[in-house]
Amino acid sequence: MAERDISDFLNPVLIKEIRQYFHNYLILGLTWILLVGLLAFMVFVISAVDKGSKVNGREFLACISVIMYSACFCICGIASQIRFATERGTPELDYSRISPLPPGQIIRGKTLAAMIMAGYLIFLSLPFVLISYFMNQVSIGEIFQSYLASLFIFSLYFTAVALFCGSFGYRWMIWFYVPLVALLLFAIVFGCMEIGDDFLESREVWLFCLILFFTGLIFVWTLGMIGSAGYSRMRWARIYLLSLFVLFPAVMICFFYRQHNFIFLGLLFCPYGGMLGTMIMALQSACEKDRSPHKVLRNAPRGWLKRLGVFLFTDGWGGGLLLSWGMLLLMTLVQNLIPLFSGRLSKGEIDCVTLNGYSFVSLTLYTVFFAELVILFRFWVKIPGWMSLAAAFTLFSVISLGIGEIAMWDRYYDGMRYLISIPFSIKDYGNSMIKEIYYTGWVAALFGLLLVGWPLLRNFRAFRQIGKEI
């Protein structure tokens, strides 16, 4: 019997990926080009210093960071996407079809392999990076925070989006991967800059937290994409979004615990996690299929209350929509508990927190209403969920803003602009306007729930029929 080595105890997908990385001449060629490019850049800088030019260490580090971001984007992102797409498009190579490995182990192995390659590239560049320290104006701590930590986090983000696009099995998805990375990253950075200017002392940490959140979300979506069609694919995505109610307040405590206005800032930002989780949950449910697979129905427990719990966390828009409403009601309950802190906050701070909570809940209400419209639209037009979501979003935005412009309904137009710009333009609206939109949002969301109420009840009643295929 052959002797066992350390590779026998590791994830087999990890071993396969690492071997493919180091047997790929294109990857090795890019590594050599990276090293030669960094060496040429260092020689250029040293020659410029010898001629009397002043070189800023921080600018030198920034230039190396741009080069390394590009390298990690190509190797951890594009290379991972192409290889995974090739495997998914070829049944004989797809691990999710030919092996008993669960989807989580497959994605973890591919992600860890990409991160090992990112670490390999980063540590190859460390001798060049340390030169920036001797050029002054940059500390060792900044090198670890602005270079090492950021490169690892962005490499993880590039890998997660690449595996999500590759899970569709089309190599041409590379043309979708690049703009998706850029647009999502731009939205995260824009939101971080807007919020950080007024409240946050460390915008980099806030940026990293947002990137890690979306990386985790894309990771659980990828697990659902490669899961078997006979099982629940959206379970982990719903658990992840539901956990924001606990995780986000914990993050806020870590952010603000040293500041004197800790309670005020915590109350101001805590609804942000609930809003984000509820909105994504509602839009995600609008893209799901109508009912759970027969295997999930057959293996569900027999008590109706337990089956309700299974119904909430399995495939089908009904469970996702009910969870969205549960999270929405929980947000409203927390909003109504704010006056309990009146003894520790001034009247102005209480008003600011209340106004902020109304704006967060308002945007959530309109998003839930929009998701309900998309679900209703799918009953009329039999198209995939993501297509109905895109069509409804386009029609809703164009028609709404068009009516506001043509009819000169200033308040209607302001309301739509408010919805688009929340939560970054809260200060542009008075208390009465936000409350008006808040109560109108409740009417809209309840009306949408009434429209899809009968199909939702019918789906749950079918789910309760034990042993019958739906």
N, C-alpha and C positions, 0 to 999 in steps of 0.2 A: 504494500500500500504506500502511495506517495506521501511524503512528509507534508504536513500542513504549515503554511506560512501565515503571516499577518493578514494577507489579502483574503483568506478564507473567513475571517471574522468581520470583514467590512461589507458595506453595501455593494452588491454585485454591479449595480448600475454605476456607482461611483468608480469602481475599478475600470469598467468598460469605458466610461467617459474620459478618465484620465489617460488611458492608453490611446484613445482616439485623438485626444488633444496633442499628445507628444509624437504621434505617428502621422500627423497632418503636416505636410511640408509648407502649406500656406501659413499655418499658425507659427511654425518655427521661423519661416521667413519674416513674418511680421515682428516676431521677437527680435530678430537680428536687426531689422530696420529700425526698431525702437531704440535699441542700444546704440547703434551707429548714429542715429539722429540726436540722441541725448549727448553723446560724446562730442559730436560736431557743434552742438549748441554750447556746451561747456567750453570748448576751445575758443569759440567765437567770443564768449563773454570774457574769458581770461585775457585774450588778446586785446579786447577793448579796455580792460582795466589797466593793462600794461601801457597803453597809449594815453592814460590819464583820464579816461572816462569814468564817471561815477555810476556804479551799478547798484541799484536797490535790491537787497536780498529778498524783500517781499515780492517785488516784480519778477525776480528770477524764479522764485518758488511758484508764482502764478503761471508763468510760461511752461514750466515743467508739468504743472497740474493739468493744463490744457492738453498737452501731449499725452499724458497718461489717461485722462478721461477718454480721449479718442481711441487709444489702444484698448482700454477695457470695454468700450462700447462695441468695438469690432469683434474682439475675441469672446467676451462674456455675453454679448448681446446678439450680434448678427450671426456669429458662428453657431451659437447654441440654437438659435431660431431655425437656421437652415438644416442643421443635423436632426433636430427633433421633428421638423416638418417632413423630412425625408423618411424618418422612421414611421411616423403616423400615416403617411401616404402609402407605405409598403407593409401589408399585413404580416409578411414573414419577418419583419424587423421590429415590429411594434411590441414592446415589452408588456403593454397593458393587455395584449391579446394572446401572446405566446408563453407567458410566464404567470405563475401564481402570485407574483409580487403585488401588493396593494398599491393603489395610485399614490398614496403618501410616500411610500418608500421609493418609488420611481422618481417623483419630482424632487424629493430631498436629495437623492443621489446625484441628479443632474445639477441641482442648485449648488450643492457642496463642491462638486467638481469645478464648476465655473468660478466659485469663490477661491478655490485652491489656485486656479490659474491666475485670478486677479491678485492674490497674495504673492504668487511667483513673480508677476510683472512688477508689483509695487516694491518688493524687496530687492529686485534687480536694480531699481532706480534709486534706492536709498543713498548710495554713495554720491550721486549727483545732487540729491536733495539736501544732504548735509552741508554742501558748499554754501547754500543760502544762509546757513547759520553763521558762517564766518564772514559773510558780507554785512552783518549787523542788521538791525531793524526787524528781525524775526527771531523768536525764541523757540526752544525745543518744544515747549507746550503747544505753540501755534503750529509747529510742524506736525505733531501728532493729531491735533484737532482739525486743522484746515487741510491737511494732506492725507494722512493715513486713514482717519475715521471717515472723512468724506468720500474717499475713493472706495473704501469697502462698502459703504452704504449705497453709493450710486451704482457700484458694480452689482450689488444685490438687486437693486431696482431694475437695472438693465436686463439682468437674467430673468427676473420674474415676468417682465413684460414679454421677453423673447419666448419663454416657454409657453405663455398663454397664447401668443400668436402662432407658435409652432404646433400647438395642440390641435389646430384646425386641419393640419395635414397638407397645406398648400405652400409650396416654396415661394410663390409670388406674394405671400403675405408679408414678405420683407418690405414691400412698398407700403404696407399698412403699419408695420412695426415702427418704422422710423418716425413718421408724423405722430403716431400715438405716443411715443416716448417724449417727443418734443412738446406736444400740446399739453399733456398731463403734467409734465415738469414745469412748463410755463405757468399753468394755473396754480400749482402748488407754490411756486416762488412768488407769484403775484399776490396770492392770498397772504403768504407769510410776511411780505414786505408791507402790505397795507395794514395788517393788524399789528405787526411788530413796531411800527413807527410810533404808535400811541401808547402801547401797554407793555410790550415785552422788552426785557433788557438783553436777552440772548436770542437773537433771531435765528442763529445757526442751529441751536438745539431744537427750536420750534420747527424749523425746516426739516431737520432730520426726523423728528417725530412724525410729521405729516408724510414724509416719503416712506418711512417704515410702515405706517398705517396702510397706505395704498399698496405697498409691496405685499403685505400680508393678505390684503383683500384679493389682489390678483392671484396670489398663491392658492387660496382656497377656491377661487373660480377655476383655476387650472385643474385642481383635483376633481372638480365636478365635470370638467370637459372630458377628461380621460377615463372617468368612471364608467362602469357598465350601465347600459341603458335600463337594465332590470332593477337597479337599486337607486336609492335616493342620492341624487347628485348635489343637491343644494343644502344638505344638512349642515356641513361645516361652515358654509358661507353665512347661513342664518345665525348660527351660534357665534360666529366671529362678530357680526354686526350687533347682535344683542349684547355682547360683552362690552361694547363701548360705554354703556351706562355705568360700568364699574371701572374700566380702564381709564377713561378720559378724566374723571375726577381725580384718580390717583396721579395721573400725569400733571394735572393742575396743581396738586399739592406739592409735587416735586419742583414745579416751576416757581411758585410764589411763597413758599414757606418761610423764606428769609426776609420778605418785604413787610413793611409795617402795615400795609393795607391788604394783608393776606386774604381776609374773609371777603372783602369787596371784589378783588380780582378773581377769586375762586368762584364766587356766585356769578360773576359777569361772564366767565368763559365756560363753566360747566355745561350749560345747555347746548354748546357747540357740538359736543360728541353725540348727544341724543339726536340733534337735528341731522347730523351727517349720517348716522346709522339708520335713522328712520327713512330719510330720503332715498338712500341707496337700496334699502330693503324694499320700499314701495316700487321703485323703478325696476329693480331686479325681478320682483314678482310679476310685473307687467310683461316681462320677456319670457316667462316660464310657460310650460304647457298646461293643459287644463287639469289633468288628474294624475295621481300617483301611479307608479307601475303596479301591476298585479302582484308581483312578488312581495312588495312592501305591504300591500293590503292583506295578503294572506298571512304574513308573519307578524302583523300588528297584534297587540294584546286585545283581549275580548271586552274588557270594560269600556264603556263609552267615554269615560273621562280620560282614561289612558289612551284610547284611540284618538281623542282630541289632541292630546300632546304629540302623538305621532303625526297627526294631520298637520300640525303647525310646523314641523321640522322636516317634512318630506316634500318632494317635488309637487308642483302645482301652484298656480297663482293664489288659490284660496288661502292656504296656510300662510304664505308670505304677506298677503294683504291683512289678514287678521293679526299677525305679529306686528305689522306696521301700525295698526290701530292701537294695539296694546302699548307699544312704545310711545305713541302720541299721547295717549291718556296718562302715561307715567310722566311724560314731560309736563303736561298740564298740571298734574298733582304737585310736582316739584315747584312749578311756577307759583302756585297758590300758597306754598309754604314760605315764600320769601319774606312776608311781613313778620315772621317769627324772629328774624334777625334785626328788627328795628331798634333793639336796645344797643346793638354793637355798631350800627351804621347810621350815618346822618341821613336826613330826609333827601338830600340831593343824591346820595349814593343809592338809597333805596329806589328812588325814581329812575335812576340810570339802569339799575339791575332789572327793574320791572319792564322798562322800555325795551331793553335788550332781549329779555325773555319773550315778550310779545312778538318781536321781530323774528326770532328763531322759530317760534311755534307757528307764526304766520306762513313763513316759507315752507315749513313742513306740511302744513295743511294744504296749501296749493299744490305741492308736489304729490301728495296722496290723491288729491282730486284729479290731477293730471294722469296718474297711473290708473285710476279707475276709468277714466275716459279711454285710455289706450286698451284696457281689457274689454270694454264695451265695443270698441272699434273692431277688435279681433273677432267678435261674434258675427259681425257683418261681412268682413273681408277676411278670407282664410289665407293669411300670410304669416310668415314667422314673426315671433314676438319682437325681435330687434328691428325688423322692417316697419312694423306697425308703430313702434315707439319713435323711430326716426320720422315717419310720415306725420304722426300726430303732433310731434314737437314742432316740426316745420309749419304745419297748418295753424297750430295754436298760436305760435309766435307771430307769424306773418299776419294772420287775420286780426289778432288782438291789437297789435301795434298799428295795423292799417286802419282799423275802425277808430282808434284814438286819434290818428292824424287827420283822417278825412272828415270825421264828424266834429273835430275840434273839442272833444271831451277831455278837458285838461286833467280832471281828477282821474278819469279812467287811464289816461296815458301815464300820469304820475304813478298810479297804482302798478301798472305793468313795468314801468322803469324801476319802481321800488323792488318788485319781485326779482328782476334781473340783477340788480346791484346789491341786494342783501347778501351777506351781512356787512358790507364795506361802506355803506352810505346811510347808516342809521341816523347820524346826526343831521341829515338833510330833511328829516320829517318830524313834525310835531307829534306830541303824545296823542292827540285826537285822531290824526290820520292813521297812525299805526294801529290804534285800537279799532278803528273802523275796518281796516283791512283784516285784522285779526278775527273779528266777529263774522265778516263776510266769508273768510276762509273756512270757518266752521260750517256755515251754511252750505258752501260749495262742496266740502268734503263729505258731509252727511248726505247731500243730494246724490253725489257720486256713489256712495255706499248703497243708497236706496236703489239706484239703477242696476247695480251688479248684485244686489241682495239675493234675489231668487236663484241665479246661477250658482252663487256661493253656497246657499243652503242645499241646493240640489247636489253639488259636489260633495258636501259633507255627509249628506244622507246616503249617497252611494258609497262613500268611504266606510260608513258604519255597517254596510251589508257584508258581514263576515263570510269569506270564502267565495264570494261572487266576483267574477272579473268585471271591471268597469272600463 
